[in-house]
């Protein structure tokens, strides 16, 4: 008599974590922190534009030579882009799936739309959409130079000014940075809760850090298009 065999395998640890709500929130928290670290470094680099074309273009060249001679030209930059892109995708997918799971758990319709989701949740959701669109545009504009008609390879300062010298682009940039600030403010606090870093004693400090990070990064990023619009950067 033949013995029945089971061909289904138990789910892997990574698969089990990813399928759980807690796991998805943890993925969002970790990837959010990775993106936050990148944003801090990015805004510091961006502010070099106020020191002139020479300083900013030198920074643009230096970041492509990090790790030489062990790494080849631009290898570090592409590894950083790959890591950041992975974090963005995982963050977005986890956020979308959690949103769908939340809606599925509450299928009944409410009399008022405000009752279906809190203000913070709606802000994060639409802010994420705006930021996703901005990232695509930003890459096409200043990385591949596809949608920047006045761009020149190897001249990041001039390309940045050429991009932000267009009022529609500047308006989109500022709107995206305001959405980023709200996203950071709520996301930092949510990540701290998910990772267990918050407590009654640390709550005030964490809220202050969330507000401070959001304000500093938003003002830092917006300073660049304002500088171009006012002629400080030209």
C-alpha positions in Angstrom: 0.0 0.0 0.0 1.6 3.3 -1.1 2.1 5.9 1.5 0.7 9.3 0.9 3.4 12.0 0.6 3.0 15.7 1.3 4.5 17.9 -1.3 3.6 21.2 0.3 6.5 22.8 2.2 6.1 24.9 5.4 6.3 28.6 4.6 9.7 30.2 5.0 10.5 32.6 7.9 10.7 35.5 5.5 7.4 34.6 3.8 5.7 34.2 7.1 6.9 37.6 8.3 5.9 39.3 5.0 2.4 37.9 5.1 1.7 39.0 8.6 0.4 42.5 9.4 3.1 43.0 12.0 5.7 41.9 9.5 4.5 44.4 6.9 4.5 47.2 9.5 8.1 46.2 10.5 9.2 46.3 6.8 7.6 49.7 6.5 9.4 50.9 9.6 12.9 49.6 8.6 12.6 50.8 5.0 11.3 54.1 6.2 14.4 54.6 8.4 16.7 53.7 5.5 14.9 56.3 3.3 15.1 58.9 6.2 18.9 58.4 6.5 19.2 58.9 2.7 17.1 62.1 2.9 19.3 63.6 5.6 22.4 62.9 3.4 20.6 64.2 0.3 19.5 67.5 1.8 23.0 68.2 3.1 24.3 67.6 -0.4 21.6 69.7 -2.0 22.4 72.7 0.2 25.9 72.8 -1.2 24.3 74.5 -4.2 24.4 77.7 -2.2 28.2 77.6 -2.2 28.3 77.9 -6.0 28.7 75.8 -9.1 32.2 74.7 -8.4 31.4 73.4 -4.9 28.2 71.6 -6.1 29.7 70.1 -9.2 32.7 68.9 -7.2 30.3 67.2 -4.8 28.5 65.6 -7.8 31.8 64.2 -9.0 33.0 63.0 -5.6 29.9 61.0 -4.9 30.6 59.0 -8.1 34.1 58.2 -7.0 33.3 57.0 -3.5 35.2 53.7 -2.8 37.8 54.1 -5.5 40.1 52.4 -6.3 38.4 49.4 -4.6 35.2 50.2 -6.4 34.9 51.4 -10.0 33.5 54.7 -11.0 29.9 55.1 -9.9 29.7 51.6 -8.4 28.9 53.0 -4.9 26.3 55.3 -6.4 24.6 52.5 -8.2 24.7 50.3 -5.1 23.1 53.1 -3.1 20.5 53.6 -5.8 19.7 49.8 -5.8 19.4 49.7 -2.0 17.2 52.8 -2.0 15.0 51.6 -4.8 14.5 48.3 -3.1 13.5 50.1 0.1 11.1 52.4 -1.8 9.4 49.4 -3.5 9.1 47.4 -0.3 7.8 50.4 1.5 5.2 51.2 -1.1 4.0 47.6 -1.6 3.7 47.0 2.2 1.8 50.3 2.5 -0.6 49.4 -0.3 -1.2 45.8 1.0 -1.8 47.1 4.6 -4.3 49.7 3.2 -6.2 47.0 1.3 -6.2 44.7 4.3 -7.5 47.5 6.5 -10.4 48.2 4.0 -11.2 44.5 3.7 -11.5 44.2 7.5 -14.1 47.0 7.4 -16.2 46.4 4.3 -19.2 48.3 5.5 -19.6 51.8 4.2 -19.7 54.7 6.5 -22.0 57.7 6.3 -19.1 60.0 6.2 -15.8 59.5 4.4 -14.0 61.0 7.4 -15.1 58.1 9.5 -13.5 55.5 7.2 -9.9 56.7 7.7 -8.3 59.2 10.0 -6.7 62.4 8.8 -3.2 61.0 9.3 -4.0 57.9 7.3 -5.4 59.8 4.4 -2.5 62.2 4.5 0.1 59.4 4.4 -1.8 57.6 1.6 -2.1 60.6 -0.7 1.3 61.9 0.3 2.8 58.6 -0.7 1.2 58.8 -4.1 2.5 62.3 -4.6 6.0 61.3 -3.5 5.9 58.2 -5.8 5.1 60.4 -8.8 7.8 62.9 -7.7 10.5 60.2 -7.5 9.8 59.1 -11.0 9.9 62.6 -12.3 13.0 63.5 -10.3 14.9 60.5 -11.7 13.9 61.4 -15.2 14.7 65.0 -14.7 18.1 65.0 -12.9 19.4 61.5 -13.1 18.7 60.3 -16.7 18.1 64.0 -17.8 15.3 62.7 -20.0 12.8 65.5 -19.3 15.3 68.3 -18.7 15.7 69.9 -22.2 18.6 72.1 -21.0 20.5 69.5 -19.2 24.2 68.7 -19.8 26.0 65.6 -18.7 28.4 66.1 -15.9 27.1 69.5 -14.8 24.7 68.9 -11.9 24.6 72.5 -10.7 23.5 73.9 -14.1 21.1 71.0 -14.6 19.5 71.7 -11.2 19.1 75.4 -12.0 17.7 74.6 -15.5 15.1 72.3 -13.9 13.9 74.5 -11.1 13.9 77.6 -13.4 10.6 76.2 -14.7 7.6 77.4 -12.6 5.5 74.3 -13.0 8.4 72.0 -12.0 9.2 74.3 -9.0 5.6 74.2 -7.9 5.5 70.4 -8.1 8.8 70.2 -6.2 7.6 72.3 -3.4 4.2 70.5 -3.2 6.1 67.2 -3.0 8.4 68.4 -0.3 5.4 69.6 1.8 3.9 66.1 1.4 7.3 64.7 2.4 7.3 66.7 5.6 3.9 65.4 6.6 5.0 61.9 5.7 8.1 62.1 7.8 6.3 63.5 10.8 3.7 60.7 10.9 6.0 58.0 9.6 8.8 58.6 12.1 6.3 58.3 15.0 4.7 55.2 13.5 8.1 53.5 12.9 9.1 54.2 16.5 5.9 52.5 17.7 6.3 49.5 15.4 10.0 49.0 16.4 9.1 49.3 20.1 11.2 52.4 20.7 8.4 54.5 22.1 7.3 54.5 25.7 5.4 56.9 28.0 8.7 58.3 29.1 10.1 58.8 25.6 6.8 59.9 23.9 7.4 63.6 24.2 11.0 63.3 22.9 10.0 61.1 19.9 7.2 63.5 19.0 9.7 66.4 19.2 12.2 64.5 17.0 9.4 63.7 14.4 8.4 67.4 14.2 12.0 68.6 14.1 13.1 66.2 11.4 10.0 67.0 9.3 10.6 70.7 9.6 14.3 70.7 9.0 14.2 68.4 6.0 11.2 70.2 4.4 12.8 73.6 4.8 16.1 72.3 3.6 14.7 70.8 0.4 12.4 73.8 -0.3 15.3 76.2 0.2 16.8 75.1 -3.1 13.9 75.9 -5.4 13.3 79.2 -3.5 16.9 80.0 -4.0 16.6 79.5 -7.8 13.3 81.5 -7.9 14.8 84.5 -6.0 18.1 84.4 -8.0 20.3 83.5 -5.1 21.1 80.4 -7.0 21.6 81.1 -10.7 
